[in-house]
Amino acid sequence: MVDSIWQSFLLIFSMFYVGATTETEPSPYPGDSVDDIAVWVNAENPSRSLILATLKNNNQTPSKPLGILVYDLQGKQIQFLQGGSPNNIDIRYGYDHDGQQIPIIAVSHWQHNDVSLLTIDPNNLKLVQLTIENIDTGLLKARGLCLYKNNNQFYYFVISNLGEVRQFRIHSDAQWSASQVRQFSLGSSAEGCVVDDFYNKLYIAEESVGIWRYDADPKSKTVEKIIDLNWLSALKADLEGLAIYDSGDGKGYLIVSSQGNSRFVIYDRLGDKHLGTFGIEPAGDIDGTSKTDGIDASSVNYGSRFPSGFFIAHDDANESPEGVPRHQNFKIVDWRVIQQQLDKIKIATR
């Protein structure tokens, strides 16, 4: 027991900082305008993969278009797909449609309480709409969204700002649609979620409470609250984005955006053991991050710049090298830098 408490203290006070390798171009709008990201992996040429980001607010009168911002891995904006009021975004691969295996991208729209489905055109690498009309969630204040793939069945979870959760199965018969297969409620506001397809586990961040783990199967009622906001926790409300770094064979990490202290907390992949906490600090001409909403992580080899993948995070208060405020953007960190620090902590806490 004493050893366990001592290890917890070591982890809490062994926080580390990393610098971003690159960053995306700023949002076109001021204020709280962007939120979540998803990475589309180009299997034929990983270095030409794409970062998809939600442009959720314009904060201007008269109102200006919202939609999905698309960046390359150098952070340059290369497309803007206008439409809706995107809040959260996620992606899964291998949906069997008309004899082809296509990626499915799902987006929640917070002003309209619905979901749109999209894909990537393999010929020109452009984001395209699948749904003719967005799919109603039946929720008020719909915010969070994450996809789940189980064999050949694709699902998405939608979470409202009131803590209501609904699971839908995706169909593509006469047209793209989805049917509700499950619903349940949390006790308070939630948004961030991620599904670990390998273990069929759904994680939800209840913002002022902790992280919940559910069985992602729509017939299951299994639920565990695995990480509390207690005095030994590295988390501080609000809890926001969740991401899985997949090391293969069921290994890897669960990462949580702890917005209350502008930190990122890493747990083992089943979410039971705290492994480290980090922040993103200024590095060269790139500033650090604060009050992060959406995050994502990828273990794919993207070439010499990111051979072990990367971690990407929303930045609430972006600044120029001279310290001049700029519109929000996303910071990208070489995963090798994070892994080196985790390895050091592992040795120190043995």
C-alpha positions, -999 to +999 in steps of 0.1 A: +000+000+000+028+024+009+047+016-023+015+023-043+009+057-026+046+066-031+044+057-068+013+079-072+032+109-057+061+103-080+039+103-110+020+134-099+052+154-094+071+139-124+053+160-150+072+167-181+070+192-210+074+187-247+076+211-276+055+209-307+072+199-339+048+218-361+014+235-359-015+241-382-024+275-397-047+295-375-084+293-376-101+318-400-121+332-371-113+348-337-123+335-303-133+299-294-137+288-330-122+253-335-125+222-313-118+186-324-095+168-348-092+134-365-063+121-386-070+104-419-041+080-427-032+077-464-023+040-466-006+044-499+015+073-489+013+081-451+033+114-456+003+127-475-022+120-447-046+146-436-057+164-404-095+171-402-106+198-378-140+211-368-147+249-373-175+253-348-179+290-343-174+322-363-180+347-335-190+374-360-220+394-372-232+388-398-225+350-394-199+333-416-197+297-428-187+269-405-175+234-416-144+211-417-109+225-421-085+201-438-047+204-433-017+185-445+010+172-421+029+204-425-001+222-410-011+240-442-049+243-449-057+226-482-095+224-481-126+238-464-158+218-466-186+242-456-217+230-438-234+226-405-219+235-371-193+208-365-182+201-330-166+166-327-152+144-355-139+108-357-129+083-384-129+045-390-116+025-420-129-004-441-166+002-445-179-021-473-199+000-497-206-008-533-178-033-534-152-009-521-136-004-487-140+032-477-132+053-446-162+067-426-160+101-410-187+111-386-193+147-374-216+160-346-232+194-352-239+213-320-263+239-333-284+214-351-282+183-328-275+160-358-247+140-374-232+140-409-212+112-425-184+118-449-155+100-466-123+108-485-122+107-523-092+085-531-086+102-565-081+137-553-079+132-515-108+156-509-134+153-481-169+146-495-203+143-480-221+109-478-253+119-461-279+138-482-294+151-450-278+150-416-291+124-392-311+136-362-297+125-328-329+132-308-307+151-282-306+186-270-271+202-269-254+174-288-216+178-285-194+147-282-190+120-308-169+089-314-170+060-339-168+023-331-161-005-355-169-041-346-162-066-375-182-052-404-206-031-383-200+006-377-215+027-349-212+061-335-219+074-300-233+110-295-231+127-261-251+158-251-240+186-228-266+173-204-248+139-201-272+119-223-255+092-245-269+075-276-254+048-298-263+045-335-256+019-361-247+032-396-265+019-427-260+025-464-289+008-481-309+032-504-291+061-488-268+067-458-286+067-425-283+054-389-306+038-363-304+041-326-295+009-308-288+021-272-291+050-248-280+058-212-273+089-191-245+103-170-250+125-140-237+157-155-221+174-185-198+153-208-183+156-242-150+138-249-152+102-259-132+075-276-137+038-284-109+013-282-120-012-310-094-038-299-110-042-265-145-031-275-144-004-248-160+030-248-144+058-227-164+090-218-151+120-199-177+133-175-162+168-172-163+173-134-164+137-123-139+114-141-135+089-169-161+062-174-154+029-192-183+010-209-186-021-230-191-007-265-214-036-276-249-021-278-264-051-259-241-047-229-248-028-197-212-031-183-199+001-169-169+011-147-159+045-135-121+041-136-105+075-130-118+100-104-109+136-098-095+129-063-065+144-045-042+117-060-054+123-095-035+143-121-068+153-136-085+187-130-119+196-144-130+202-170-121+169-187-123+172-224-107+152-253-098+115-252-075+096-275-059+061-279-023+057-290-022+022-305+011+005-301-003-028-316-013-061-301-035-044-275-007-022-262-006+015-260-021+044-241-053+063-232-047+100-232-069+126-215-071+164-220-072+178-185-084+213-194-085+226-159-047+226-156-038+225-193-022+191-191-024+158-208-026+127-187-015+093-199-028+059-187-022+024-198-045+014-226-071-002-204-071+030-184-062+016-150-027+029-143-015+065-145+018+065-164+027+102-168+015+138-173+028+163-197+022+198-211+031+214-244+055+243-240+069+268-264+096+255-288+113+278-313+086+298-331+058+275-319+040+284-287+026+259-262-010+249-256-036+258-229-072+248-221-072+221-248-105+207-262-099+180-288-069+157-291-058+128-312-029+104-314-016+081-341+012+055-341+015+052-379+050+057-395+045+090-414+081+091-426+113+107-412+094+135-394+070+113-375+083+077-377+064+067-345+034+089-352+024+120-334+001+136-308-021+166-319-039+190-296-062+220-298-047+253-285-071+278-269-047+307-269-024+306-299+004+332-302+029+343-328+067+340-321+065+377-309+038+369-284+010+385-305-024+367-300-035+348-331-066+327-338-068+292-323-050+263-340-036+228-334-001+217-322+016+185-334+041+167-313+065+140-325+055+109-304+091+099-299+096+129-277+067+118-255+078+082-254+113+091-243+099+108-212+075+080-205+104+055-206+124+077-181+094+078-157+090+040-160+126+035-149+123+061-120+091+045-106+102+009-106 
